[in-house]
Amino acid sequence: MLVDILHLVREAERQGFDAAVIGCFYDVGLQAAREVAERMAVVAPCEAATRIAATLGDRFSIIVGRRKWIPEMMENVLRYGMKEHLASFKPIDMACSTFTTTRPRPPGACARRGARPSSRTARRC
């Protein structure tokens, strides 16, 4: 996975992209991707979310799928200097595959959430 991320970051930079977002809350390969990118910003969800959360309140909790993932998430929290802001980890006993499984939404789900119907919204909902 790391090799793929680094290849994609280099290719995106070659194509002229200004930034890349690594789409995994573990921030897999973030530091290495920043090293291979010469001009492009590289960000990832855990670092971004913890920095934003720290500006919104004194402490925050992180929801994790499984208890076994907490040590790896703690490494990131420590790396980003956010330990004093971390209140807890809340495991919800779900695998990554469960998070990414596409499930059909009931009719009107977008409307109930207040989204305006559009071709783009309809595809997401």
C-alpha positions in Angstrom: 0.0 0.0 0.0 2.8 2.5 0.9 4.5 2.0 -2.5 1.2 2.7 -4.2 0.6 5.9 -2.2 4.1 7.2 -3.0 3.7 6.4 -6.7 0.3 8.2 -6.8 1.7 11.2 -4.9 4.6 11.5 -7.4 2.3 11.1 -10.3 -0.2 13.7 -9.0 2.6 16.2 -8.6 3.9 15.4 -12.1 0.4 16.2 -13.4 0.4 19.5 -11.7 -1.8 18.9 -8.7 -1.4 21.3 -5.8 -2.2 18.9 -3.0 -3.0 15.2 -2.2 -5.1 13.8 0.6 -4.3 10.3 1.9 -7.8 8.8 2.5 -7.1 6.6 5.5 -7.5 7.8 9.1 -4.2 6.0 10.1 -2.4 8.5 7.8 -0.6 5.6 6.2 2.5 6.9 4.4 1.9 10.5 5.2 5.5 11.3 6.3 7.0 9.4 3.4 4.6 11.0 0.9 5.6 14.5 2.2 9.3 13.5 1.6 8.7 12.5 -2.0 6.6 15.5 -2.9 8.7 18.4 -3.8 6.1 21.2 -4.3 2.8 19.6 -3.4 1.1 19.7 0.0 0.2 16.2 1.4 -2.4 15.9 4.2 -4.2 13.0 5.8 -7.4 12.7 8.0 -6.0 11.9 11.5 -3.6 14.8 11.6 -6.1 17.2 10.1 -8.9 16.1 12.3 -6.9 16.2 15.5 -5.6 19.7 14.7 -9.1 21.0 13.9 -10.6 19.3 17.0 -8.0 20.9 19.2 -9.1 24.4 18.0 -12.7 23.6 18.7 -12.3 22.5 22.3 -9.8 21.5 25.0 -10.2 17.8 24.5 -11.6 15.3 22.0 -12.2 11.6 21.6 -11.4 9.5 18.6 -13.8 6.8 17.4 -12.0 3.7 16.2 -13.4 0.6 14.6 -11.6 -1.9 16.8 -9.8 -1.8 20.1 -6.7 -3.4 18.5 -6.2 -0.3 16.4 -5.8 2.0 19.4 -2.0 1.6 19.8 -1.4 2.6 16.2 -3.8 5.6 16.5 -2.0 6.6 19.7 1.3 6.7 17.8 -0.2 9.3 15.5 -1.7 11.3 18.3 1.7 11.4 20.0 3.5 12.2 16.7 1.1 15.2 16.1 1.6 16.5 19.6 -2.0 16.0 20.5 -1.8 13.8 23.6 -2.9 16.5 26.0 -6.0 17.1 23.9 -7.0 13.4 23.7 -9.7 12.5 26.1 -10.2 8.9 24.9 -10.5 6.4 22.2 -14.0 4.9 21.6 -14.0 1.5 19.9 -17.2 0.6 18.1 -16.3 -2.9 17.1 -16.5 -2.5 13.3 -14.0 -3.5 10.6 -12.7 -1.2 7.9 -14.6 -3.1 5.3 -17.9 -2.3 7.2 -17.1 1.4 7.0 -16.6 1.2 3.2 -19.5 -1.1 2.3 -22.0 0.6 0.1 -25.5 0.2 1.4 -28.7 1.4 -0.4 -30.3 4.3 1.3 -34.1 4.5 1.8 -36.0 6.8 -0.6 -35.9 10.4 0.6 -32.8 9.9 2.7 -31.1 12.9 1.1 -34.2 15.1 1.6 -34.4 14.1 5.3 -30.8 15.2 5.7 -31.6 18.5 4.1 -29.5 17.9 0.9 -30.8 19.4 -2.3 -31.3 16.9 -5.0 -28.8 17.0 -7.8 -27.2 14.4 -10.1 -24.2 14.4 -7.8 -26.2 14.1 -4.6 -28.3 11.4 -6.1 -25.3 9.3 -6.8 -24.0 9.6 -3.2 -27.4 8.9 -1.7 
